[in-house]
Amino acid sequence: MSLVRRTYITFAMLIVVWILTWTLKVYVLDSRFAWLTTSLGGFAFWTAIKVIAWILPALWLVRVSGREVRDVFNPAGLHV
């Protein structure tokens, strides 16, 4: 499977996961776990979801592209 196709599939899955997570939180989790409705609880929940739904797939895509994370964050080729 090509990298472009994997990227599009990953992005589509990310959007679906994000919508499902938001729906689950609003309609199920908030009523069962009151701490999720607090500022700190909401922050912790969404931070964890962002790492799982955004960061991990991005790191995976970088890996399957054959690049290193260092290369992605240093597109000008600067040697630090």
C-alpha positions in Angstrom: 0.0 0.0 0.0 1.4 3.4 -0.9 2.3 6.0 1.7 -0.2 8.5 0.3 -3.0 5.9 0.6 -2.0 5.1 4.2 -2.0 8.8 5.0 -5.5 9.3 3.7 -6.8 6.2 5.5 -5.1 7.3 8.7 -6.5 10.8 8.5 -10.0 9.5 7.8 -9.7 7.1 10.8 -8.5 9.9 12.9 -11.5 12.0 12.1 -13.9 9.1 12.9 -12.1 8.3 16.1 -12.2 11.9 17.2 -16.0 12.2 16.5 -16.7 8.9 18.3 -14.6 9.9 21.3 -16.3 13.2 21.6 -19.7 11.6 21.3 -18.8 8.9 23.9 -17.5 11.5 26.3 -20.5 13.8 26.0 -23.2 11.2 26.1 -21.7 8.5 28.3 -18.6 9.3 30.2 -19.5 12.7 31.5 -22.6 11.3 33.2 -20.7 8.4 34.8 -17.4 10.2 35.8 -18.0 13.6 37.2 -14.3 14.5 37.2 -14.3 14.5 33.4 -16.5 17.6 33.5 -14.0 19.5 35.6 -11.3 21.6 34.0 -8.5 19.3 35.0 -10.4 16.1 34.1 -11.3 17.4 30.7 -7.8 18.5 30.1 -6.3 15.2 31.1 -8.9 13.2 29.0 -8.4 15.3 25.8 -4.6 15.3 26.2 -4.5 11.5 26.4 -6.9 11.2 23.4 -4.7 13.7 21.4 -1.7 11.6 22.1 -3.5 8.4 21.1 -5.4 9.7 18.1 -3.0 12.3 16.7 0.6 11.7 17.9 0.8 7.9 17.7 -0.6 7.7 14.1 1.7 10.6 13.0 4.7 8.8 14.4 3.7 5.6 12.7 3.3 7.4 9.4 6.8 8.9 9.8 8.1 5.5 10.5 6.5 3.8 7.5 7.7 6.7 5.2 11.3 5.7 6.0 12.1 9.0 7.6 13.1 9.8 11.2 11.1 12.2 13.4 14.3 14.3 13.6 14.2 14.8 9.8 10.5 15.8 9.9 11.1 18.5 12.5 14.2 19.7 10.7 13.0 20.1 7.0 15.7 22.7 6.2 18.4 20.1 6.9 20.0 22.2 9.6 22.5 20.3 11.7 21.7 20.9 15.4 
